[in-house]
Amino acid sequence: MTKKNVKLSEKKESDILTNLQPVLDKGHVSCISSTNTGKELERIQSTYFGTDFKIQLLRIANATFIVKMPIFVHLNISRFNLEIIPITDANQDAYLPNISEIECDDLDKAREISEYMATTTEALILNSKGMTMDGCNKAISQTQMPVSMYTTALVHGSLHNWLLYIKQKDLPKPVEAYRFAIEQLLKADWKTINSLKKIITI
């Protein structure tokens, strides 16, 4: 790798980290690129269509995120026709809710549940690793992994599809945490995101 390439790689990594939003205990969301953002989209609208708003324009505006998320969040995101490209991650992290997230009225019970979840998760991860070491097909052994396992992916889509995603309501708190983080990053590029949400139907 040349010095020039090294500098480019460092710059790209730096760009990603400038808007990285931590989510849950080990996850994060970062917008790494966007096209036809707010002012650009307004310019296209006014130049070619005047005041006749074209909802199709939301399909030519795009955003790409890097998302480190539990599998259950991945499943939620996959419902919205977004392109999801997995990134190899050597770390086998799992989401472990803290005592307050368990929302049990009995503090001792909450602590007991938290410890049980941590122990069970660790056992499932070790079992999967053990099966692979014993010769089991890796894909088959991974079916035993808990849905709390983190996965990292590039997630790309049109503003139209991202609006459908962030328009969701009444989500479980861990899933809502990702929806909220992504909405805040979209707002940085499309200031009128709230009004745009109103014209999209799920």
C-alpha positions as CSV (number, residue, x, y, z in Angstrom):
1,M,0.0,0.0,0.0
2,T,1.5,3.4,-1.0
3,K,1.7,6.4,1.3
4,K,-1.0,8.0,-0.8
5,N,-3.4,5.0,-0.3
6,V,-2.7,5.0,3.4
7,K,-3.6,8.7,3.7
8,L,-6.8,8.1,1.8
9,S,-7.8,5.1,4.0
10,E,-7.1,7.2,7.1
11,K,-9.2,10.0,5.8
12,K,-12.1,7.7,5.0
13,E,-12.0,6.2,8.5
14,S,-11.9,9.7,10.0
15,D,-14.9,10.7,7.9
16,I,-16.8,7.7,9.3
17,L,-16.0,8.5,12.9
18,T,-17.1,12.1,12.7
19,N,-20.8,11.2,12.8
20,L,-20.6,7.8,14.5
21,Q,-23.5,7.4,16.9
22,P,-23.1,4.7,19.7
23,V,-26.2,2.6,20.0
24,L,-27.0,0.1,22.8
25,D,-24.0,-1.4,24.6
26,K,-21.7,-2.2,21.7
27,G,-23.4,-1.1,18.5
28,H,-23.1,2.0,16.4
29,V,-24.5,3.8,13.3
30,S,-22.6,6.1,10.9
31,C,-23.7,7.7,7.7
32,I,-20.7,7.4,5.3
33,S,-22.3,8.9,2.1
34,S,-25.4,10.7,0.9
35,T,-26.5,12.0,-2.5
36,N,-29.1,14.6,-3.5
37,T,-29.4,15.9,0.0
38,G,-31.8,18.7,1.1
39,K,-30.7,21.7,-0.9
40,E,-29.8,19.6,-4.0
41,L,-33.2,17.9,-4.0
42,E,-34.9,21.3,-3.6
43,R,-32.9,22.7,-6.5
44,I,-33.9,19.8,-8.7
45,Q,-37.5,20.2,-7.7
46,S,-37.7,23.9,-8.3
47,T,-35.7,23.8,-11.6
48,Y,-37.6,21.1,-13.3
49,F,-41.0,20.8,-11.6
50,G,-41.6,24.2,-9.9
51,T,-44.1,23.8,-7.0
52,D,-45.4,20.5,-8.4
53,F,-43.8,18.2,-5.8
54,K,-42.7,14.8,-7.3
55,I,-42.6,12.1,-4.7
56,Q,-40.4,10.0,-7.1
57,L,-37.6,12.4,-6.4
58,L,-37.2,10.7,-3.0
59,R,-36.0,7.6,-4.9
60,I,-33.0,9.5,-6.5
61,A,-31.8,10.7,-3.1
62,N,-29.7,8.0,-1.3
63,A,-27.9,7.4,2.0
64,T,-25.4,4.7,3.0
65,F,-24.7,3.7,6.6
66,I,-22.4,1.5,8.4
67,V,-24.4,-0.2,11.1
68,K,-23.2,-2.5,13.9
69,M,-26.4,-4.1,15.2
70,P,-27.9,-7.2,16.8
71,I,-29.4,-9.7,14.5
72,F,-32.9,-8.8,15.6
73,V,-32.3,-5.2,14.4
74,H,-30.8,-6.5,11.2
75,L,-34.1,-8.4,10.6
76,N,-36.1,-5.3,11.2
77,I,-34.0,-3.2,8.8
78,S,-34.2,-6.0,6.1
79,R,-38.0,-5.4,5.8
80,F,-37.6,-2.1,4.0
81,N,-35.9,-3.1,0.7
82,L,-32.6,-1.6,1.7
83,E,-29.3,-3.1,0.3
84,I,-27.5,-4.8,3.2
85,I,-23.9,-5.9,2.6
86,P,-22.3,-7.8,5.5
87,I,-18.8,-6.7,6.7
88,T,-16.6,-9.4,8.2
89,D,-16.1,-8.8,11.9
90,A,-13.8,-10.9,14.0
91,N,-15.4,-9.9,17.2
92,Q,-18.3,-12.0,18.4
93,D,-20.2,-9.4,20.5
94,A,-23.7,-9.9,21.8
95,Y,-26.2,-7.3,23.1
96,L,-26.7,-7.7,26.8
97,P,-29.3,-5.4,28.3
98,N,-28.5,-3.7,31.6
99,I,-30.7,-4.0,34.6
100,S,-32.7,-0.8,33.8
101,E,-33.4,-2.1,30.3
102,I,-34.9,-5.3,31.6
103,E,-37.6,-3.2,33.2
104,C,-38.5,-5.5,36.0
105,D,-40.0,-4.0,39.1
106,D,-38.0,-6.3,41.4
107,L,-34.3,-5.1,41.3
108,D,-33.0,-8.5,42.5
109,K,-35.1,-10.3,39.9
110,A,-33.8,-7.9,37.2
111,R,-30.2,-8.6,38.3
112,E,-30.9,-12.3,38.3
113,I,-32.4,-12.1,34.7
114,S,-29.4,-10.0,33.5
115,E,-26.9,-12.6,34.9
116,Y,-28.9,-15.5,33.4
117,M,-29.0,-13.8,29.9
118,A,-25.2,-13.1,30.0
119,T,-24.5,-16.8,31.0
120,T,-26.9,-18.2,28.4
121,T,-25.5,-16.0,25.7
122,E,-21.9,-16.9,26.5
123,A,-22.8,-20.7,26.5
124,L,-24.5,-20.4,23.0
125,I,-21.5,-18.7,21.5
126,L,-19.1,-21.3,23.0
127,N,-21.4,-24.1,21.8
128,S,-21.3,-22.7,18.2
129,K,-17.5,-22.3,18.3
130,G,-17.2,-25.9,19.7
131,M,-19.3,-27.4,17.0
132,T,-17.2,-25.7,14.3
133,M,-14.0,-27.0,15.9
134,D,-15.5,-30.5,15.9
135,G,-16.0,-30.2,12.1
136,C,-19.6,-29.0,11.9
137,N,-20.4,-26.8,8.9
138,K,-19.9,-23.2,10.0
139,A,-23.2,-22.0,8.6
140,I,-25.0,-24.8,10.4
141,S,-23.2,-24.1,13.7
142,Q,-24.1,-20.4,13.5
143,T,-27.8,-21.3,13.5
144,Q,-27.3,-21.8,17.2
145,M,-26.2,-18.2,17.7
146,P,-28.6,-16.0,19.7
147,V,-30.4,-13.2,17.8
148,S,-28.6,-10.8,20.2
149,M,-25.3,-11.3,18.3
150,Y,-24.0,-8.2,16.7
151,T,-23.4,-8.1,13.0
152,T,-21.8,-5.2,11.0
153,A,-23.1,-4.2,7.5
154,L,-23.2,-1.5,4.9
155,V,-26.8,-0.5,4.5
156,H,-27.8,1.5,1.4
157,G,-31.1,2.7,0.1
158,S,-33.1,5.6,-1.3
159,L,-34.4,8.3,0.9
160,H,-37.9,6.9,0.1
161,N,-37.0,3.6,1.7
162,W,-35.2,5.2,4.6
163,L,-38.3,7.3,5.3
164,L,-40.4,4.1,5.4
165,Y,-37.9,2.7,7.9
166,I,-37.9,5.7,10.3
167,K,-41.7,6.1,10.1
168,Q,-42.1,2.9,12.2
169,K,-43.9,3.3,15.5
170,D,-44.2,1.4,18.8
171,L,-40.9,-0.6,18.3
172,P,-39.2,-2.5,21.2
173,K,-36.7,-0.1,22.8
174,P,-33.5,-1.7,21.5
175,V,-34.9,-1.6,17.9
176,E,-36.2,2.0,18.4
177,A,-32.7,3.0,19.5
178,Y,-31.4,2.3,16.0
179,R,-34.4,3.9,14.2
180,F,-33.9,7.0,16.3
181,A,-30.1,7.2,15.6
182,I,-30.6,6.7,11.9
183,E,-33.3,9.4,11.8
184,Q,-31.0,11.9,13.5
185,L,-28.3,11.3,11.0
186,L,-30.7,11.6,8.1
187,K,-31.9,15.0,9.5
188,A,-28.4,16.3,9.2
189,D,-28.6,16.0,5.4
190,W,-32.4,16.5,4.9
191,K,-33.6,19.2,7.2
192,T,-37.3,18.7,6.2
193,I,-37.3,15.0,7.2
194,N,-40.3,15.4,9.4
195,S,-42.5,16.8,6.7
196,L,-41.2,14.2,4.2
197,K,-42.2,11.5,6.6
198,K,-45.8,12.7,6.5
199,I,-46.2,12.2,2.7
200,I,-44.8,8.6,2.8
201,T,-47.3,5.8,3.4
202,I,-46.2,2.4,4.7
